[in-house]
Amino acid sequence: MSVRPARRRRTVGGLRAAIGALAVALTAGAAVTLPVAPAEAAGGTGGAGGKGGKVVYLTFDDGPSLAYTPKVLATLARYGVRATFFEIGQNVAAHPSLTGQVAQQGHSVQNHSWSHPDLRRLSAGAVDSQVSATDRAIRARTGRTPTCLRPPYGAVDGTVRSRAAALGKQVVLWSVDPADWSRPGAAAIRSRVLDHVRPGSVVLLHDGGGDRSQTVAALPTIIATLKARGYAFATLCG
């Protein structure tokens, strides 16, 4: 199950690359705001601050997915790590129990639009509909309304920002993108994350939207290595 078929994945590859670079550039700007203190943290690395205050935020986009979300959840549980899941409303509606499991295991469930369009290409009313419908679906399974929005592809402009603010949403992008959606291999995903993580990094990974077996395979080593480096793991938008 995937909101975006493989053909569409290929056609947006260039956009993904460009937006990824934009997201890194925006990390210090208004579009990306990290919590002053992590809302939630887990893992045996000295609490939310880790060793020397080292915290990393793992995030997962495009779920929930029957094939891969349970595997991601199992790995996070095994290592005692909490993460943030930016979920697509259509997928929440199709697999509501999975969204419930994500929340029940202490992870943050946030808004990634209803059907994964480029929100910049929509009217203000259509943006509102994408966000509000997803809010309702998530709230029905978690009892909480998302406070953050990750626009699909990281595509933001003035209209998207203004509509997000009007809906009470903080726009959250990322600072580390291993391009796991392109399936470069588990080893490449691991090295791209581990080579670029710094204290406060927001890591973009995927648990839906296609074949995420490589992400699942890479995740244990990513977590174990970061823990060995003294990092703690926290959620966003708690």
N, C-alpha and C positions, 0 to 999 in steps of 0.2 A: 504494500500500500504506500502510495506516495502522492502528495498533492501536486508535485511537479514531476512529470515524466522525464525519462532520461534525455529525450530529444530536446526538451526545453532547457535542461541542465546545460547541454552543450552550447545552446544559443546564448545563454547568459554568462558564459565563461568570462568573456571580456569585461562585462559589467561587474562581475564579482571581483575581478582583479583590480579594476579601477576603484571600486567602492572600498575594497580592503585597504588600499593605500590611503584613501580619504579618511577612513575610520581611524587609522593610526594617527593621521595628522590632526584629527579632531579630538583626540583623547584628552588633551589639556584644555579643550574649549567647552562651550556651554552645552554642546550636544551630549557630552559624556560626563556624568557627575558620579563619582564614587562616594559611598557612605563615609562619613568621618570615622565612624566605628562600625565594624562589620555587624550586620543584623544577626547573623548566626555564624558559628564557627565550630568545626569539629576536627578531630584528628589529634594524635598524641604528639604534637609538636609545640607544646607550650601554650595552648589556648589560641585565641583569635590573633594574638600578636606574633605567634611563632617565636623563633629565635631572632632577636633583634627587630621585632615588629614586621617580619616577612609574611605577607598574606597574598594569596592568589585566588582569583575568582574563576572557577570553571563554569562555563555556560554551555547549554545544549539547545540547538534550534531545531524547528520543523517537526517535532513530535506532537503528541505521542505516537509511537509506532509499535504495533504488536510484535514485530520481529526484533527490534533493537532496544526500545526503552527498557524492558525488563532486564536485559543484559547489562545495560548501563547502570540501572538501579542496583543490581546485584554486586557489581564491582564497587560502586560507591559505598554500599553497606559493608562490604568486606573490609574496606580500608577506613571506615568511620568518617567519611567525607560527605559534606553537603554541597550542593551545587544549585545553580539557577537554570530553570527550564523555560525557554521562550517558546510557547506552544501556539500552534495554528488552530484557530477555532473550529474549522471543519474536522480536524483530527480529534479534537477534544469531544466533539459531538459524536464522532464515529466510535471512539474508544474511551468513554467517560470514566470507566473504572481505572484505567491507567493513570489518568490525571489525578484521580483520588489517591492512588498509590504513591505517586510522586509527592503529593502534599503530605500524606500520612507519614512518609519516611523523613520528613523534616526539610525537604527541599523547597525552594522558592519557585512558584509557578507564575509566569508573567506573560504578557501579551505580545504576540508576533503576527497579528492581523488574522482575519478570517480565512483568506484564501491565497495569501502570499503574493499580492500584486505589488508593483512599484507604486507606492502611495503618492509619489510626485505626479503621477499621470492621472490621478483621480480628482474629482471635485471635492471641495471641503465636506459636503454632505456625505459623499461616498467614503471618505476617510473616516468620518465619524461612525458610519455604519459598520465598517470593517473592525474598528476598535471596540465599539460598544457591543456588537454581537459576540465577539470573543470574550469580552469581560463577563457577559452573562453566562456563557458556557462554562468558563472557569469557575466563576462564583458558585454555580450550581453544584460543582463537584468538590470545591475546597472550602466554601463558606467565606472566601475572601476575594475582594476585588483587586486585580492587579494594579500596582502603582507605577509600573514601568512599561514602556513600549520599546521594542526593538523593531524598527521598520525593516521589512524585507529588503535584502541586498545591502542594508545599511544606507539606503537611499533616503536622504533628507533634504528638505528645502524649507523656505519660510512658512509655506502653508502647512506642511507636515508638523513643523515645530509648534506653530500656533494652535493647530487643532489638538495636538497632544497636550499642550498646556491647558487648553480649555476643558479637556476631558480629565484633567488632573493627573496626567502621565508625565513621567520623567523619561526622556529619550536616552537609551543606553546602547552604545555600540560596543567596540572591543578594541584591544591593543595588540593582541597576538592572534593571527589567523594562519593556521597550518594548511588551509585549503583542503581540509579532509573531504569536502563535498566532491572534489575532483578525483578521489580515490588514488592518491599517489603512492600508496603502500603504507603499511603500518609503521615501518621503520622511518619513512619520511615524515609521517605525522608526528611521531615521537620526537625526532630530532628538531623539527621546526618549532615545536612547543618548547622543548627543553633548552634550545639555544637562545630563545628570545624572551623567556619569562624573566620578569624583574619584580621586585616588591610592588604590589598593587596592580599587577597585570590582570586584564580580563581576557580569558582565553575563549575563542570561538570554536565550538565543536558541534556536531550534529548527531541527533538520535533518530531522525526521521528524514523524509524527503528523498529516499533512495537507499542503495545498499550501503549500510554503515558498519559492515563487518570489520573493516580496517580500523575504524575509530574504536570499536569495542576491543579489538586486539591490542591497540596502542595504549589504551587507558590505564591498565594496571601499572605498566612501567612508568608512565608519566607521573602518576600519583606517588608511587614508591620512591622514585628519584627525587621528586620535589620535597617529599617528607624528609628524605635523607639530607637534603640541602637546608633543612630547617624551616620549610614553609608550612604555614597553616592554611586551611581552606575555609572560605567564608561564602555566604550567599549575598546576593544583591537584592535590594528592594524588599527586604523582609517585612 
